Amino acid sequence: MDANEENPLLGVPSRRSDDGVTRSSNASNKKVEFDIGRGVVLRFNSVTVNVSLTLLTALTQVGMTISLPMYADSLGKHKVCGQDYSVGDPYFVLFFTAFWFIIFFGGLILIGKLLNPNFPLQSTVSFRNRFLIGLLNALNGIFVVFGSLPDRTPAFLQPILSTTVIPFTVIARYLLLRKMVSVPRLICCLAVIVGLVITAEPVIFNIDGGNEGGSTEKSSSVKKGIWSAVFAFGFVPLAVANVVQELAVKKDPKSASGKSSTKASKEKDDVNTLVLMLWIQIWTFTILGISFFIDFIPEFGMYEHPSEFGSMMSDGMSCMFGHGPSPGNCSIPISDPLYNPDPHCSIPVGRCWLFIVFYCLANLFSLMLIKYADGAIYLVIVNALVNPLSGIFWSLFALHEDSSFHWQPVFNAASVYVLMGLLIMVPAVTIYNYIGQVEAKKATPRNSSSEEEGGVN
């Protein structure tokens, strides 16, 4: 199947994707214009946009990776009446975060419309693709989050299994788009995987206590094997979702009929990144909402009875809006600070919003990176930098019992492995990006001449 033909499964519409943003089709003079309204247009070189989005994606993903375990830990260890009181579980984290995704992107769209009356509100991405991406995001979250519990998938396996998203994405991109990476870029992908495995060796071999996040509970080898497979399988929908997003935001030069689009039809087919993200999150939230039953599926969910699940969701929602749970039977007087040392759930709430902000920004920058850089494969190899970069952060800072960060640098053998891995990964990602830009410049004249032959109005 030719890259310019419509994919029969996903339905490729005609070219040009935008959200108040335009790109020059001339490879020798690529510019990206951001129309922020009120007649203000910001113009940047495409290389500047590429590098900036790479850094922003990596940094926000690091922030998300650091804040998620802190958030999840605070939900399960909220002190009430002298005991740890659960005000959430993996499903609650997924559901509550997906809800605020809608508010976040809806708010950005409202601001965009106020600043620019011409801001498009209609998504030109097909309903099928929007729903498909939402479904895949929900499946990825369910399998990975539930499978990542330390008594299910061993901590030392998780960094290695997470590398499967790279080959999964390469395969999905070929099957759905018929696009293969060149040999030099494939070598860069393999180098990233090797570097990631090196950075994970302190966890694998428990070097300098690198396996502290491992399982502390006994669990059968069969159970761990099954959950490890579930955890790894969770990256399949993520890989497919990234490829479908690439398809949605990187339109082909010609429509399915093979005829070039007119200027009017191109304007109609602009893809608004924020609107697309909003629809994706609406479908993700909807699918997660009707999947509540997973939390009381035997051996998968966290509760045996729906009533327990309902109590957890109620307490979690109350906590997230500043009202800690108050159990009826407690020998400690309510007036005693030990009854509930954090009555307003300030610790879980603070960590929750920190995670949500990083998560929303990471998703937005990830989609923009797919759009303005080399696509889905480049995104996943940039994301591969996240775990070692997070490791560097924890080697410099420590989280104390009072939930405050303190500068507490530690340099040991585990730090050496992380740095060695990054010394391989960072050049590999940089070279991959450079090769992609060179290949794109070589391919542009051919695409431009084909478009001219089609007679663009």
C-alpha positions as CSV (number, residue, x, y, z in Angstrom):
1,M,0.0,0.0,0.0
2,D,1.4,3.4,-1.0
3,A,1.9,5.8,1.9
4,N,-0.4,8.3,0.1
5,E,-3.3,6.0,-0.2
6,E,-6.1,5.8,2.3
7,N,-5.6,3.1,5.0
8,P,-8.7,0.9,4.7
9,L,-8.7,0.3,8.5
10,L,-8.1,3.8,9.8
11,G,-9.4,6.1,7.0
12,V,-6.7,8.7,6.2
13,P,-8.2,12.1,5.3
14,S,-6.4,14.7,3.2
15,R,-3.3,16.6,4.2
16,R,-2.4,19.5,6.5
17,S,-2.8,19.4,10.2
18,D,-3.0,22.5,12.3
19,D,-4.2,24.2,15.5
20,G,-3.8,27.8,14.4
21,V,-0.5,26.5,13.2
22,T,1.0,26.3,9.7
23,R,4.1,24.8,8.2
24,S,6.0,25.6,5.1
25,S,6.1,22.7,2.6
26,N,9.5,23.9,1.3
27,A,12.2,21.8,3.1
28,S,14.8,24.5,2.6
29,N,12.7,27.1,4.4
30,K,10.6,25.3,7.0
31,K,8.8,27.6,9.4
32,V,6.1,26.9,12.0
33,E,3.6,29.7,12.6
34,F,1.6,29.8,15.9
35,D,-1.4,32.1,15.5
36,I,-2.2,33.0,19.1
37,G,-5.0,35.5,18.2
38,R,-5.4,39.2,18.2
39,G,-3.2,39.4,15.0
40,V,-0.2,38.0,16.9
41,V,1.6,35.3,14.9
42,L,4.8,33.7,16.3
43,R,7.2,32.2,13.7
44,F,9.8,29.6,14.6
45,N,12.3,27.5,12.6
46,S,11.1,23.9,12.5
47,V,14.3,22.7,14.0
48,T,13.8,25.0,17.0
49,V,10.3,23.7,17.4
50,N,11.6,20.1,17.1
51,V,14.3,20.5,19.8
52,S,12.0,22.5,22.1
53,L,9.2,19.9,22.0
54,T,11.7,17.1,22.5
55,L,13.0,18.8,25.7
56,L,9.5,19.7,26.9
57,T,8.2,16.2,26.3
58,A,11.1,14.6,28.2
59,L,10.9,17.0,31.1
60,T,7.1,16.7,31.6
61,Q,7.3,12.9,31.3
62,V,10.0,12.9,34.0
63,G,7.7,15.1,36.2
64,M,4.9,12.7,35.6
65,T,7.1,9.7,36.4
66,I,8.3,11.2,39.6
67,S,4.9,12.4,40.9
68,L,2.9,9.3,40.1
69,P,4.3,6.9,42.7
70,M,4.2,9.7,45.3
71,Y,0.6,10.3,44.5
72,A,-0.3,6.6,44.5
73,D,1.6,6.1,47.8
74,S,-0.2,8.9,49.5
75,L,-3.6,7.5,48.6
76,G,-2.9,4.2,50.3
77,K,-1.2,5.7,53.4
78,H,-3.6,8.5,54.4
79,K,-3.5,8.6,58.2
80,V,-6.9,8.4,59.9
81,C,-7.4,7.4,63.5
82,G,-3.8,6.3,63.8
83,Q,-4.0,3.9,60.9
84,D,-3.2,4.0,57.2
85,Y,-6.5,4.7,55.4
86,S,-7.0,4.0,51.7
87,V,-8.6,6.8,49.7
88,G,-7.9,5.5,46.3
89,D,-6.5,2.6,44.2
90,P,-5.1,2.2,40.6
91,Y,-8.6,2.5,39.1
92,F,-9.3,5.7,41.0
93,V,-6.0,7.2,39.8
94,L,-6.9,6.4,36.2
95,F,-10.5,7.6,36.5
96,F,-9.9,10.8,38.4
97,T,-7.0,11.8,36.2
98,A,-9.0,11.2,33.0
99,F,-11.8,13.4,34.3
100,W,-9.4,16.4,34.9
101,F,-7.9,15.8,31.4
102,I,-11.2,16.9,30.0
103,I,-11.3,20.0,32.2
104,F,-7.7,20.9,31.4
105,F,-8.0,20.7,27.6
106,G,-11.5,22.1,27.5
107,G,-10.1,25.1,29.4
108,L,-7.2,25.6,27.0
109,I,-9.7,25.5,24.1
110,L,-11.9,28.1,25.8
111,I,-8.8,30.4,26.2
112,G,-7.8,29.8,22.6
113,K,-11.3,30.8,21.4
114,L,-11.3,33.9,23.5
115,L,-7.9,35.0,22.2
116,N,-8.6,34.0,18.6
117,P,-12.3,34.1,17.4
118,N,-11.2,32.0,14.4
119,F,-9.9,29.2,16.6
120,P,-11.5,26.0,15.1
121,L,-13.6,24.0,17.4
122,Q,-14.5,21.1,15.1
123,S,-12.1,18.2,14.9
124,T,-11.4,16.9,11.3
125,V,-10.1,13.6,12.6
126,S,-12.6,10.9,12.0
127,F,-14.9,9.6,14.8
128,R,-13.4,6.2,14.3
129,N,-9.8,7.3,14.9
130,R,-10.8,9.5,17.9
131,F,-12.7,6.6,19.5
132,L,-9.9,4.2,18.7
133,I,-7.2,6.3,20.3
134,G,-9.4,6.8,23.4
135,L,-10.0,3.1,23.7
136,L,-6.3,2.3,23.3
137,N,-5.3,4.8,25.9
138,A,-7.8,3.3,28.4
139,L,-6.5,-0.2,27.7
140,N,-2.9,0.9,28.1
141,G,-3.7,2.6,31.4
142,I,-5.6,-0.4,32.8
143,F,-3.0,-3.1,31.9
144,V,0.1,-1.1,32.8
145,V,-1.2,0.5,36.0
146,F,-2.8,-2.6,37.4
147,G,0.1,-4.7,36.3
148,S,2.8,-2.4,37.8
149,L,1.9,-3.2,41.4
150,P,5.1,-4.5,43.1
151,D,3.5,-7.8,44.2
152,R,2.5,-8.5,40.5
153,T,5.2,-7.5,38.1
154,P,8.6,-7.4,39.9
155,A,10.2,-3.9,39.9
156,F,13.4,-5.2,38.3
157,L,11.4,-6.4,35.3
158,Q,9.4,-3.3,34.7
159,P,12.2,-1.1,33.1
160,I,13.1,-4.0,30.7
161,L,9.5,-4.8,29.8
162,S,8.8,-1.1,29.1
163,T,11.3,-1.2,26.3
164,T,8.9,-3.4,24.3
165,V,7.0,-0.2,23.3
166,I,9.8,0.6,20.9
167,P,9.6,-2.7,18.8
168,F,5.8,-2.7,19.2
169,T,5.7,0.9,17.7
170,V,8.0,0.0,14.8
171,I,5.9,-3.0,13.9
172,A,2.6,-1.1,14.3
173,R,3.8,1.7,12.2
174,Y,4.7,-0.7,9.4
175,L,1.5,-2.7,9.6
176,L,-0.8,0.4,9.7
177,L,1.1,3.0,7.7
178,R,3.5,0.8,5.7
179,K,6.4,2.9,6.9
180,M,9.6,1.3,7.9
181,V,12.6,3.1,9.5
182,S,15.9,3.2,7.7
183,V,18.7,0.9,8.8
184,P,20.7,3.8,10.5
185,R,17.6,4.9,12.5
186,L,16.9,1.2,13.4
187,I,20.4,1.0,14.8
188,C,19.7,4.1,16.9
189,C,16.5,2.4,18.3
190,L,18.6,-0.7,19.3
191,A,21.2,1.6,20.9
192,V,18.4,3.2,23.0
193,I,17.2,-0.2,24.1
194,V,20.7,-1.2,25.1
195,G,21.3,2.0,27.0
196,L,17.9,1.5,28.8
197,V,18.9,-2.0,29.9
198,I,22.2,-0.7,31.2
199,T,20.4,2.0,33.3
200,A,18.1,-0.7,34.7
201,E,20.9,-3.0,35.9
202,P,21.0,-1.5,39.4
203,V,17.4,-2.5,39.8
204,I,17.9,-5.9,38.2
205,F,20.9,-6.9,40.3
206,N,20.0,-4.8,43.4
207,I,23.2,-2.7,43.1
208,D,23.4,-0.2,46.0
209,G,19.9,-0.9,47.1
210,G,18.6,-0.3,43.6
211,N,15.8,-2.8,44.0
212,E,14.2,-1.1,47.0
213,G,11.1,-0.7,45.0
214,G,10.8,-4.4,44.5
215,S,8.2,-6.7,45.8
216,T,8.0,-7.1,49.5
217,E,5.3,-9.7,49.4
218,K,5.6,-13.3,48.5
219,S,3.9,-14.2,45.2
220,S,4.0,-17.3,43.1
221,S,6.2,-17.4,40.0
222,V,3.2,-18.3,37.9
223,K,1.3,-15.2,39.1
224,K,4.3,-12.9,38.5
225,G,4.8,-14.4,35.1
226,I,1.2,-13.8,34.1
227,W,1.2,-10.3,35.4
228,S,4.6,-9.5,33.7
229,A,3.0,-10.6,30.4
230,V,-0.1,-8.4,31.2
231,F,2.3,-5.4,32.0
232,A,4.2,-5.9,28.7
233,F,1.0,-6.4,26.7
234,G,-0.2,-3.0,28.0
235,F,2.4,-1.3,25.7
236,V,0.8,-2.8,22.6
237,P,-2.3,-0.4,22.7
238,L,0.1,2.4,23.5
239,A,2.2,1.7,20.4
240,V,-0.9,1.5,18.2
241,A,-2.4,4.6,19.7
242,N,0.9,6.6,19.0
243,V,0.8,5.4,15.3
244,V,-2.9,6.3,14.9
245,Q,-2.1,9.8,16.4
246,E,0.7,10.1,13.9
247,L,-1.7,9.2,11.1
248,A,-4.2,11.8,12.4
249,V,-1.8,14.7,12.7
250,K,0.5,14.0,9.8
251,K,-1.8,14.1,6.8
252,D,-0.8,12.7,3.5
253,P,-0.3,15.1,0.6
254,K,-3.3,13.7,-1.4
255,S,-6.7,12.6,-0.5
256,A,-7.9,9.0,-0.9
257,S,-9.0,9.7,-4.4
258,G,-5.5,10.6,-5.4
259,K,-6.5,14.2,-6.3
260,S,-4.8,17.1,-4.6
261,S,-6.8,19.1,-2.2
262,T,-7.9,22.6,-3.0
263,K,-7.0,25.5,-0.7
264,A,-10.5,25.5,0.7
265,S,-10.5,21.8,1.4
266,K,-7.1,22.0,3.1
267,E,-8.4,24.7,5.4
268,K,-11.3,22.4,6.2
269,D,-9.1,19.5,6.9
270,D,-6.8,21.3,9.4
271,V,-6.3,19.2,12.6
272,N,-6.5,21.1,15.8
273,T,-4.2,19.5,18.4
274,L,-6.2,20.7,21.4
275,V,-9.5,19.7,20.0
276,L,-8.1,16.3,19.1
277,M,-6.7,15.9,22.6
278,L,-10.1,16.8,24.1
279,W,-11.9,14.2,22.1
280,I,-9.3,11.6,22.9
281,Q,-9.7,12.3,26.6
282,I,-13.5,12.3,26.5
283,W,-13.5,8.8,25.0
284,T,-10.8,7.6,27.4
285,F,-12.8,8.9,30.4
286,T,-16.0,7.3,29.0
287,I,-14.4,3.9,28.5
288,L,-12.8,4.0,31.9
289,G,-16.1,5.0,33.4
290,I,-18.0,2.0,32.0
291,S,-15.0,-0.3,32.9
292,F,-15.5,0.2,36.7
293,F,-16.2,-3.5,37.1
294,I,-12.5,-4.4,36.5
295,D,-11.8,-3.3,40.1
296,F,-13.7,-6.2,41.6
297,I,-12.7,-8.9,39.0
298,P,-11.1,-11.7,41.1
299,E,-7.3,-11.7,40.9
300,F,-7.3,-8.5,38.8
301,G,-9.1,-5.8,40.8
302,M,-8.5,-4.6,44.3
303,Y,-12.0,-5.3,45.9
304,E,-14.2,-8.4,46.3
305,H,-17.5,-6.6,46.5
306,P,-18.9,-3.6,44.6
307,S,-19.8,-1.9,47.9
308,E,-16.2,-1.8,48.9
309,F,-15.3,-0.3,45.6
310,G,-18.1,2.3,46.0
311,S,-16.8,3.3,49.5
312,M,-13.2,3.7,48.1
313,M,-14.4,5.9,45.2
314,S,-16.5,8.0,47.6
315,D,-13.7,8.5,50.1
316,G,-11.2,9.2,47.3
317,M,-13.5,11.8,45.7
318,S,-14.0,13.5,49.1
319,C,-10.3,13.5,49.8
320,M,-9.4,15.0,46.4
321,F,-11.8,17.9,47.2
322,G,-10.3,18.6,50.6
323,H,-12.4,16.5,52.9
324,G,-10.6,13.6,54.6
325,P,-12.5,10.4,55.6
326,S,-13.9,10.2,59.1
327,P,-14.6,6.7,60.3
328,G,-17.3,6.3,62.9
329,N,-15.6,3.9,65.3
330,C,-12.5,5.5,66.7
331,S,-11.3,5.7,70.2
332,I,-9.3,8.9,69.5
333,P,-11.3,12.1,70.0
334,I,-12.0,14.1,66.9
335,S,-10.5,17.1,68.5
336,D,-7.2,15.3,68.9
337,P,-4.7,16.0,66.1
338,L,-3.9,12.3,66.0
339,Y,-7.4,11.5,64.9
340,N,-6.6,12.8,61.4
341,P,-3.3,14.6,61.1
342,D,-4.3,15.7,57.6
343,P,-8.0,16.3,57.7
344,H,-8.0,18.2,54.4
345,C,-6.1,15.5,52.5
346,S,-3.5,18.2,51.7
347,I,-0.7,15.6,51.0
348,P,-2.7,13.4,48.5
349,V,-4.4,16.5,46.9
350,G,-1.1,18.3,46.4
351,R,0.6,15.3,44.8
352,C,-2.6,14.6,42.8
353,W,-2.5,18.0,41.1
354,L,1.2,17.9,40.6
355,F,0.8,14.6,38.7
356,I,-2.3,15.8,36.7
357,V,-0.5,19.0,35.5
358,F,2.6,17.0,34.4
359,Y,0.4,14.3,32.8
360,C,-1.7,16.8,30.8
361,L,1.3,18.7,29.6
362,A,3.2,15.5,28.8
363,N,0.3,14.2,26.6
364,L,-0.1,17.6,24.9
365,F,3.7,17.8,24.1
366,S,3.8,14.2,23.0
367,L,1.1,14.7,20.4
368,M,2.8,17.9,19.2
369,L,6.1,16.0,19.0
370,I,4.5,13.4,16.8
371,K,3.1,16.2,14.7
372,Y,6.2,18.4,14.3
373,A,9.0,15.8,14.6
374,D,9.5,12.4,13.1
375,G,6.4,10.6,14.4
376,A,5.5,7.8,16.8
377,I,8.9,6.1,16.9
378,Y,10.8,9.2,17.7
379,L,8.3,9.8,20.6
380,V,8.8,6.4,22.2
381,I,12.6,6.7,22.0
382,V,12.4,10.2,23.6
383,N,10.2,8.7,26.3
384,A,12.8,6.0,26.9
385,L,15.0,8.7,28.4
386,V,12.5,9.3,31.2
387,N,13.3,6.4,33.6
388,P,17.1,7.2,33.7
389,L,16.5,10.9,34.0
390,S,14.1,10.2,36.9
391,G,16.8,8.1,38.5
392,I,19.2,11.1,38.3
393,F,16.6,13.2,40.1
394,W,16.2,10.7,42.9
395,S,20.0,10.6,43.3
396,L,20.0,14.3,43.9
397,F,16.9,14.8,46.0
398,A,15.2,12.8,48.8
399,L,11.5,12.8,49.8
400,H,11.2,13.0,53.6
401,E,8.3,11.8,55.8
402,D,6.8,15.3,55.9
403,S,6.5,15.2,52.0
404,S,9.2,17.8,51.5
405,F,12.0,17.5,49.1
406,H,15.6,18.0,50.3
407,W,18.8,18.3,48.4
408,Q,20.6,15.0,49.3
409,P,22.9,14.0,46.5
410,V,24.1,10.4,46.4
411,F,26.7,9.1,44.0
412,N,27.3,5.3,43.9
413,A,27.6,2.4,41.6
414,A,24.0,2.6,40.6
415,S,24.5,6.2,39.5
416,V,27.4,5.1,37.3
417,Y,25.1,2.7,35.4
418,V,22.5,5.4,34.9
419,L,25.1,7.8,33.5
420,M,26.6,5.1,31.3
421,G,23.2,4.3,29.8
422,L,22.4,7.9,29.2
423,L,25.8,8.4,27.4
424,I,24.5,5.8,24.9
425,M,20.9,6.9,24.8
426,V,21.2,10.7,24.4
427,P,23.5,10.5,21.3
428,A,21.3,7.8,19.8
429,V,18.1,9.9,20.2
430,T,19.9,12.9,18.8
431,I,21.3,11.0,15.8
432,Y,17.9,9.4,15.1
433,N,16.3,12.9,15.0
434,Y,19.1,14.3,12.8
435,I,18.8,11.4,10.3
436,G,15.1,11.8,10.2
437,Q,15.4,15.5,9.3
438,V,17.9,14.7,6.6
439,E,15.7,12.0,5.1
440,A,12.7,14.3,5.2
441,K,14.6,17.0,3.3
442,K,15.5,14.4,0.6
443,A,11.9,13.2,0.3
444,T,10.3,16.7,0.2
445,P,11.2,17.7,-3.4
446,R,9.6,14.5,-4.7
447,N,6.5,15.1,-2.7
448,S,6.3,18.8,-3.8
449,S,6.7,17.9,-7.5
450,S,4.0,15.3,-7.2
451,E,1.7,17.9,-5.7
452,E,2.4,20.4,-8.4
453,E,1.6,17.8,-11.1
454,G,-1.8,17.3,-9.4
455,G,-2.6,21.0,-9.9
456,V,-3.1,22.7,-6.5
457,N,-5.4,25.6,-6.7
